[in-house]
Amino acid sequence: MPQPTRSRAAAVLRALGSLLSLGPDRRRAASTYIRPWREDSAHGYPSIGLTPSRLLAILQAADAGWPQMQFELFAEMLQKWPRLAAVENTRRLALTGLEWEIVPAVDGPAGALERSAAASAADFCRETLARLDRFRDVLDHLANAIGHGLAVAELVWEDSRLVDLVPVPYSRLIADPQEPWRLRVLTEDEPSLGLALDEQPWKWLLHQPRRVPGRPFEGGVLRASAGLYLAQNLSFKDWLIYSQIAGMPIRVAQFEPGTPDSDKQALLRMLESLGTDAVAVFGKNVDLQFIDAAKTGARPYQPLQEYCNTEVTILWLGQHLTTDVRSSGSRAAAEIHDRVREDLLSDDIADEGHSLRRDVLTPLVLARFGDGVAVPHFRRSLIQTVDTKTLADTLAVAVNQLGLAVPQPWAHQALGIPQPQSDEAVLSAGGKA
């Protein structure tokens, strides 16, 4: 092997953590740390009896480097608050539902050789990721960082080849107690302090969409949602109790002055039994009245519930008319608000692509091609929301009058028209098949 090639290969192997320097018996065990662990299925149920002081303690524990209860609280919030689950799904699935692609990257003026190398690197990365069984699971896991603030996956290497990507459960993530800005991952071999992510280059994929410098567990919308959840949850419990009481008429019994206390107690027990038995025996001297509480029209808890639902929708989607258009606003206003949601989606796409290019595509290119080859980009195929007729008219002007070259696959996708198969009958100009 020529000396330059040998030096480049050695540099790549050092960047991959010197995995190949281990013996064959230890290579696989050393290359993967995230294996099934009983502690991953443990539950603390922090939402039970949640109070403002307890919520503060959970957030303070996360700031101190132990965010497990914070993440578990968020999982329970999604289970118990339908509106939060709906908007979280809307924001997350808007990203993961898009097709992904790997496109070559050539910075500045480049010749045919550089462009060919960039295309080869993109093809290699695309084929490698397509072969990974859990790559889709990892993309879904990365989308959870919108709420959690971060997501981590392990890169598994064998003989300088990327053979797997493994999502890291949130129960494994902690911060260094001495350096709280450093993330660590708990493993079976290191169950207390864990492994520092920054000590193993090209071993971890770290996705932090809106990173707060020095505070690794504050970047997502989890914390803002937690305050709204607390208000919604406490008021909802009170609303249930109120609904149970308000659904029954108020029983009032009047007795004559001088009635013995024993008779008063017996009368009270009779009134209480009316709540379930609806049958009681009273003397003629007892004046029994029923006051229908439902006629008062009081709705003390619903405004707070509506406020929390609206605010959490704005928090996640940037607007609320796309979810509440039937109760307020208009269709036109909802369409404008939907474009606000597309701005958030564009930002989520950019954050995802940056993390994957830095932590996955870069080591892939280095391991296969070495330095000097442009690292490709990870991209989602985003079609902006637009009226189909308007888009068709625009395409007609762009192609027929301006002579612009429009890729046919993009036009089919934008218009929602599937591309015909080779043996299918198609409609041509004039409506003929």
MINUDREN-468647 format. One record per residue (C-alpha): residue in three letters; x, y, z. Coordinates in steps of 0.2 Angstrom, whole numbers. Example, Ala and Ser with C-alpha at 12.3 -4.5 7.8 and 13.67 -1.06 7.14 Angstrom:
(node ala, (62, -22, 39))
(node ser, (68, -5, 36))
REM end
This chain:
(node met, (0, 0, 0))
(node pro, (7, 17, -5))
(node gln, (12, 28, 10))
(node pro, (-1, 42, 7))
(node thr, (-15, 29, 6))
(node arg, (-9, 20, 22))
(node ser, (-8, 36, 32))
(node arg, (-25, 41, 26))
(node ala, (-32, 24, 31))
(node ala, (-24, 25, 48))
(node ala, (-31, 43, 51))
(node val, (-49, 36, 47))
(node leu, (-47, 22, 59))
(node arg, (-42, 33, 73))
(node ala, (-57, 44, 69))
(node leu, (-68, 29, 71))
(node gly, (-62, 25, 88))
(node ser, (-48, 13, 83))
(node leu, (-62, -1, 83))
(node leu, (-51, -12, 72))
(node ser, (-37, -12, 84))
(node leu, (-46, -24, 95))
(node gly, (-46, -43, 93))
(node pro, (-59, -52, 83))
(node asp, (-67, -59, 98))
(node arg, (-70, -41, 106))
(node arg, (-73, -31, 90))
(node arg, (-92, -33, 90))
(node ala, (-94, -31, 109))
(node ala, (-84, -15, 109))
(node ser, (-93, -8, 94))
(node thr, (-110, -7, 101))
(node tyr, (-115, -1, 119))
(node ile, (-134, 1, 118))
(node arg, (-140, -17, 121))
(node pro, (-157, -22, 130))
(node trp, (-157, -16, 148))
(node arg, (-170, -19, 161))
(node glu, (-169, -2, 168))
(node asp, (-175, 5, 151))
(node ser, (-193, -2, 155))
(node ala, (-193, 5, 173))
(node his, (-207, 18, 177))
(node gly, (-208, 31, 191))
(node tyr, (-225, 39, 186))
(node pro, (-221, 57, 190))
(node ser, (-237, 64, 184))
(node ile, (-247, 56, 198))
(node gly, (-250, 69, 211))
(node leu, (-240, 82, 201))
(node thr, (-240, 99, 210))
(node pro, (-230, 115, 206))
(node ser, (-217, 111, 219))
(node arg, (-215, 93, 212))
(node leu, (-214, 99, 194))
(node leu, (-200, 112, 200))
(node ala, (-190, 98, 208))
(node ile, (-191, 87, 192))
(node leu, (-185, 102, 182))
(node gln, (-171, 105, 194))
(node ala, (-165, 87, 194))
(node ala, (-164, 88, 175))
(node asp, (-153, 104, 177))
(node ala, (-142, 94, 189))
(node gly, (-139, 81, 176))
(node trp, (-153, 68, 179))
(node pro, (-167, 71, 167))
(node gln, (-175, 54, 167))
(node met, (-190, 60, 177))
(node gln, (-192, 75, 166))
(node phe, (-192, 64, 150))
(node glu, (-204, 51, 159))
(node leu, (-216, 65, 164))
(node phe, (-217, 71, 145))
(node ala, (-221, 53, 140))
(node glu, (-235, 53, 153))
(node met, (-241, 70, 147))
(node leu, (-243, 63, 129))
(node gln, (-254, 49, 136))
(node lys, (-265, 60, 147))
(node trp, (-267, 75, 137))
(node pro, (-276, 72, 120))
(node arg, (-273, 90, 113))
(node leu, (-254, 88, 117))
(node ala, (-253, 71, 109))
(node ala, (-262, 78, 93))
(node val, (-251, 93, 91))
(node glu, (-235, 83, 95))
(node asn, (-240, 70, 82))
(node thr, (-244, 84, 69))
(node arg, (-227, 92, 71))
(node arg, (-217, 76, 71))
(node leu, (-226, 67, 57))
(node ala, (-225, 82, 46))
(node leu, (-206, 79, 46))
(node thr, (-205, 60, 46))
(node gly, (-219, 58, 33))
(node leu, (-208, 66, 20))
(node glu, (-196, 56, 8))
(node trp, (-178, 58, 11))
(node glu, (-164, 59, -1))
(node ile, (-145, 61, -1))
(node val, (-139, 75, -13))
(node pro, (-121, 78, -19))
(node ala, (-112, 93, -12))
(node val, (-99, 103, -21))
(node asp, (-93, 119, -14))
(node gly, (-88, 133, -26))
(node pro, (-81, 130, -43))
(node ala, (-78, 111, -46))
(node gly, (-72, 101, -61))
(node ala, (-78, 85, -68))
(node leu, (-67, 75, -56))
(node glu, (-74, 83, -40))
(node arg, (-92, 82, -46))
(node ser, (-90, 64, -50))
(node ala, (-82, 61, -33))
(node ala, (-96, 70, -24))
(node ala, (-109, 60, -34))
(node ser, (-100, 44, -29))
(node ala, (-100, 49, -11))
(node ala, (-119, 53, -11))
(node asp, (-123, 36, -19))
(node phe, (-112, 27, -7))
(node cys, (-121, 36, 8))
(node arg, (-138, 33, 1))
(node glu, (-135, 14, -2))
(node thr, (-127, 12, 16))
(node leu, (-142, 21, 25))
(node ala, (-155, 12, 14))
(node arg, (-147, -5, 20))
(node leu, (-149, -1, 38))
(node asp, (-164, -9, 45))
(node arg, (-166, 3, 59))
(node phe, (-163, 19, 50))
(node arg, (-182, 24, 49))
(node asp, (-183, 20, 68))
(node val, (-168, 32, 70))
(node leu, (-176, 46, 60))
(node asp, (-192, 44, 71))
(node his, (-181, 45, 86))
(node leu, (-173, 61, 80))
(node ala, (-190, 69, 77))
(node asn, (-193, 66, 96))
(node ala, (-180, 80, 99))
(node ile, (-193, 93, 95))
(node gly, (-201, 90, 111))
(node his, (-187, 82, 122))
(node gly, (-174, 95, 116))
(node leu, (-161, 81, 110))
(node ala, (-160, 64, 103))
(node val, (-145, 52, 103))
(node ala, (-141, 37, 92))
(node glu, (-126, 25, 92))
(node leu, (-116, 21, 76))
(node val, (-111, 3, 75))
(node trp, (-95, 0, 65))
(node glu, (-88, -16, 59))
(node asp, (-72, -16, 48))
(node ser, (-74, 2, 45))
(node arg, (-92, -1, 38))
(node leu, (-107, 7, 46))
(node val, (-118, -8, 50))
(node asp, (-131, -1, 61))
(node leu, (-139, 14, 70))
(node val, (-146, 11, 87))
(node pro, (-158, 24, 95))
(node val, (-152, 28, 113))
(node pro, (-167, 27, 126))
(node tyr, (-170, 43, 135))
(node ser, (-167, 34, 152))
(node arg, (-149, 32, 147))
(node leu, (-145, 51, 145))
(node ile, (-137, 60, 159))
(node ala, (-125, 75, 161))
(node asp, (-107, 75, 169))
(node pro, (-109, 80, 187))
(node gln, (-93, 90, 186))
(node glu, (-96, 97, 169))
(node pro, (-115, 98, 166))
(node trp, (-113, 103, 148))
(node arg, (-106, 86, 144))
(node leu, (-118, 73, 139))
(node arg, (-115, 55, 144))
(node val, (-124, 38, 140))
(node leu, (-127, 25, 153))
(node thr, (-122, 7, 148))
(node glu, (-121, -10, 156))
(node asp, (-102, -7, 159))
(node glu, (-104, 11, 165))
(node pro, (-121, 11, 174))
(node ser, (-117, 25, 185))
(node leu, (-107, 38, 176))
(node gly, (-109, 32, 158))
(node leu, (-98, 36, 143))
(node ala, (-95, 54, 137))
(node leu, (-101, 57, 120))
(node asp, (-87, 69, 115))
(node glu, (-73, 56, 120))
(node gln, (-78, 44, 105))
(node pro, (-78, 53, 88))
(node trp, (-90, 46, 75))
(node lys, (-98, 34, 88))
(node trp, (-113, 45, 92))
(node leu, (-126, 54, 83))
(node leu, (-132, 69, 93))
(node his, (-147, 79, 87))
(node gln, (-151, 95, 97))
(node pro, (-162, 106, 86))
(node arg, (-163, 122, 97))
(node arg, (-148, 120, 108))
(node val, (-146, 130, 124))
(node pro, (-127, 132, 127))
(node gly, (-122, 124, 143))
(node arg, (-139, 117, 147))
(node pro, (-142, 101, 137))
(node phe, (-159, 97, 143))
(node glu, (-168, 114, 140))
(node gly, (-169, 115, 121))
(node gly, (-186, 107, 117))
(node val, (-204, 113, 120))
(node leu, (-206, 100, 134))
(node arg, (-204, 112, 148))
(node ala, (-216, 125, 142))
(node ser, (-228, 111, 139))
(node ala, (-226, 105, 156))
(node gly, (-232, 121, 164))
(node leu, (-248, 121, 153))
(node tyr, (-250, 102, 157))
(node leu, (-250, 106, 176))
(node ala, (-264, 119, 174))
(node gln, (-274, 108, 163))
(node asn, (-272, 93, 173))
(node leu, (-276, 101, 190))
(node ser, (-291, 110, 183))
(node phe, (-297, 94, 174))
(node lys, (-298, 84, 190))
(node asp, (-308, 98, 198))
(node trp, (-319, 99, 183))
(node leu, (-323, 80, 185))
(node ile, (-327, 82, 203))
(node tyr, (-338, 97, 200))
(node ser, (-347, 88, 185))
(node gln, (-351, 74, 197))
(node ile, (-358, 86, 210))
(node ala, (-367, 98, 198))
(node gly, (-375, 83, 189))
(node met, (-386, 80, 205))
(node pro, (-399, 91, 212))
(node ile, (-395, 99, 229))
(node arg, (-405, 91, 243))
(node val, (-411, 103, 256))
(node ala, (-422, 97, 271))
(node gln, (-429, 109, 284))
(node phe, (-434, 104, 301))
(node glu, (-443, 112, 315))
(node pro, (-434, 121, 329))
(node gly, (-431, 111, 344))
(node thr, (-428, 95, 334))
(node pro, (-416, 83, 343))
(node asp, (-399, 81, 337))
(node ser, (-402, 62, 334))
(node asp, (-416, 66, 322))
(node lys, (-405, 79, 313))
(node gln, (-391, 66, 311))
(node ala, (-404, 53, 305))
(node leu, (-410, 66, 292))
(node leu, (-393, 70, 286))
(node arg, (-390, 52, 283))
(node met, (-406, 51, 273))
(node leu, (-401, 65, 262))
(node glu, (-384, 57, 259))
(node ser, (-392, 41, 254))
(node leu, (-403, 51, 241))
(node gly, (-387, 53, 231))
(node thr, (-385, 34, 227))
(node asp, (-402, 26, 232))
(node ala, (-413, 40, 227))
(node val, (-426, 33, 240))
(node ala, (-429, 39, 258))
(node val, (-442, 41, 270))
(node phe, (-446, 57, 279))
(node gly, (-459, 63, 291))
(node lys, (-473, 75, 286))
(node asn, (-465, 89, 297))
(node val, (-449, 88, 285))
(node asp, (-449, 101, 271))
(node leu, (-439, 93, 257))
(node gln, (-433, 103, 242))
(node phe, (-422, 99, 227))
(node ile, (-412, 113, 218))
(node asp, (-407, 108, 201))
(node ala, (-388, 114, 200))
(node ala, (-387, 111, 181))
(node lys, (-399, 126, 178))
(node thr, (-386, 138, 185))
(node gly, (-376, 137, 169))
(node ala, (-360, 139, 178))
(node arg, (-344, 133, 168))
(node pro, (-330, 138, 179))
(node tyr, (-316, 126, 172))
(node gln, (-320, 125, 154))
(node pro, (-312, 142, 150))
(node leu, (-295, 137, 158))
(node gln, (-296, 120, 148))
(node glu, (-299, 130, 132))
(node tyr, (-285, 142, 136))
(node cys, (-272, 128, 139))
(node asn, (-277, 119, 123))
(node thr, (-275, 134, 113))
(node glu, (-259, 139, 120))
(node val, (-251, 122, 118))
(node thr, (-256, 122, 100))
(node ile, (-248, 138, 97))
(node leu, (-232, 132, 106))
(node trp, (-230, 117, 95))
(node leu, (-238, 123, 78))
(node gly, (-235, 142, 79))
(node gln, (-254, 145, 77))
(node his, (-270, 137, 82))
(node leu, (-283, 140, 68))
(node thr, (-278, 124, 58))
(node thr, (-285, 114, 73))
(node asp, (-299, 126, 79))
(node val, (-305, 133, 63))
(node arg, (-323, 126, 66))
(node ser, (-324, 136, 82))
(node ser, (-316, 152, 77))
(node gly, (-308, 161, 62))
(node ser, (-310, 157, 44))
(node arg, (-304, 145, 31))
(node ala, (-293, 159, 23))
(node ala, (-285, 163, 40))
(node ala, (-282, 145, 43))
(node glu, (-273, 143, 27))
(node ile, (-262, 158, 31))
(node his, (-258, 150, 48))
(node asp, (-254, 133, 40))
(node arg, (-240, 142, 31))
(node val, (-233, 147, 48))
(node arg, (-233, 129, 52))
(node glu, (-223, 126, 36))
(node asp, (-210, 138, 42))
(node leu, (-207, 127, 57))
(node leu, (-206, 112, 46))
(node ser, (-193, 120, 36))
(node asp, (-183, 123, 51))
(node asp, (-185, 105, 58))
(node ile, (-179, 99, 41))
(node ala, (-164, 110, 41))
(node asp, (-159, 105, 59))
(node glu, (-161, 86, 55))
(node gly, (-151, 87, 39))
(node his, (-137, 97, 48))
(node ser, (-135, 84, 62))
(node leu, (-136, 69, 50))
(node arg, (-123, 77, 39))
(node arg, (-111, 81, 53))
(node asp, (-112, 64, 63))
(node val, (-117, 51, 50))
(node leu, (-112, 56, 32))
(node thr, (-96, 64, 37))
(node pro, (-88, 48, 45))
(node leu, (-96, 38, 31))
(node val, (-86, 48, 18))
(node leu, (-70, 48, 28))
(node ala, (-71, 30, 30))
(node arg, (-73, 26, 12))
(node phe, (-65, 40, 2))
(node gly, (-54, 50, 15))
(node asp, (-52, 68, 15))
(node gly, (-55, 79, 0))
(node val, (-72, 73, -5))
(node ala, (-87, 84, -2))
(node val, (-99, 77, 11))
(node pro, (-116, 75, 3))
(node his, (-132, 83, 11))
(node phe, (-147, 74, 19))
(node arg, (-163, 82, 13))
(node arg, (-181, 80, 14))
(node ser, (-193, 82, -1))
(node leu, (-204, 97, 5))
(node ile, (-218, 102, -6))
(node gln, (-225, 119, 0))
(node thr, (-244, 120, 2))
(node val, (-252, 128, -13))
(node asp, (-268, 127, -22))
(node thr, (-267, 113, -36))
(node lys, (-275, 124, -49))
(node thr, (-263, 139, -45))
(node leu, (-248, 127, -46))
(node ala, (-254, 120, -63))
(node asp, (-256, 138, -70))
(node thr, (-239, 143, -64))
(node leu, (-231, 127, -71))
(node ala, (-239, 131, -88))
(node val, (-232, 148, -88))
(node ala, (-215, 143, -82))
(node val, (-213, 129, -96))
(node asn, (-223, 136, -111))
(node gln, (-219, 154, -110))
(node leu, (-203, 156, -100))
(node gly, (-195, 139, -106))
(node leu, (-190, 134, -88))
(node ala, (-184, 116, -86))
(node val, (-195, 108, -73))
(node pro, (-191, 90, -67))
(node gln, (-205, 79, -70))
(node pro, (-204, 69, -54))
(node trp, (-206, 85, -44))
(node ala, (-221, 91, -54))
(node his, (-229, 74, -52))
(node gln, (-226, 75, -33))
(node ala, (-232, 93, -32))
(node leu, (-248, 90, -41))
(node gly, (-252, 74, -33))
(node ile, (-251, 64, -49))
(node pro, (-243, 47, -49))
(node gln, (-230, 43, -62))
(node pro, (-236, 30, -74))
(node gln, (-229, 13, -75))
(node ser, (-222, 7, -92))
(node asp, (-237, -4, -96))
(node glu, (-251, 8, -90))
(node ala, (-263, 17, -101))
(node val, (-261, 36, -99))
(node leu, (-271, 51, -103))
(node ser, (-263, 63, -116))
(node ala, (-267, 80, -123))
(node gly, (-286, 81, -128))
(node gly, (-291, 69, -115))
(node lys, (-287, 53, -126))
(node ala, (-279, 38, -118))
REM end
